[in-house]
Amino acid sequence: MIATITFIVIFLLLASGGLLLFYRDATLQRIAAVITPESKRRNLRDAIRQTGASLGGMVEHIERVLPKSQAEVSVTQQRLIRAGFRKDAAVNYFYAAKVLVPLLFLLLALVSGFGSFVIDAVALGLGFLAPDFWLGRRISKRQASIRRGLPDVLDLLVICIEAGLSLDQATARTAEELQKAHPAISDELNIVVLEQRAGRPRADAWKHFAERTDVDSVRNLVSVLAQSEQFGTSIAKTLRVHSDTLRTQRRQRVEEQAAKTTVKLVFPLVLFIFPSLFLVALGPAAIIVLEGLKKLAQ
């Protein structure tokens, strides 16, 4: 009971600190709009900024405890970008979590009363690997969201291009229209639009889009757009054909998963359902046979 309460309290504190750091501006606006009048919002804003600055400095000192190379930091930053965290401070928070989470797991192991050398070592190891597992799941979830939303993006691009817009204008309008339906891919398209407005060539902006997401369907889309621009073919027709291809591939993946269901059901049937059926069907007969054998033995 004590271990559970301690875990809940520490988790709430860490979650509150993380929300305050990552969503500081949104939290400031909501709190100020609800509980403070217009004259006191500036003081609350300054207080939250000072708190965030102090917590940020603390996180920066904590993450320095963990030794790391520049190549490792670059790989971690790339993974964080694929997960949707583009701020420079996200790397510090990640490495600070790799220091704090093992300590939290170790504290839980000690408070729960199961403390030993093996359990403490396992707790430290799991706590060190937990942020990597969480980040991997976050990347996979975001990539799946981008993969699901890509056919809708292509359809809207085709509509905008056939309505007379250029590809750059169609990209900006698509990112605006799909902000609520597919926020992940809309965010990436906004970055493509910003890079093009900054003077980067269209092909390079779309290639960076593929590198940031690391999704095969996005890489195929970038290749199709590059070939269409190189050979002068119609972009609208190319995108329509590519959209139909993606929908066909998605339907085939669903059919493949449905076909694998029968094979995956073998293990639950053998381990759980069949023993229960045997117990219900053969149990009474086995009891009768045993009673008959006892009578014969007498």
Order of alpha helices (4+ residues) and beta strands (2+ residues): alpha-alpha-alpha-alpha-alpha-alpha-alpha-alpha-alpha-alpha-alpha-alpha
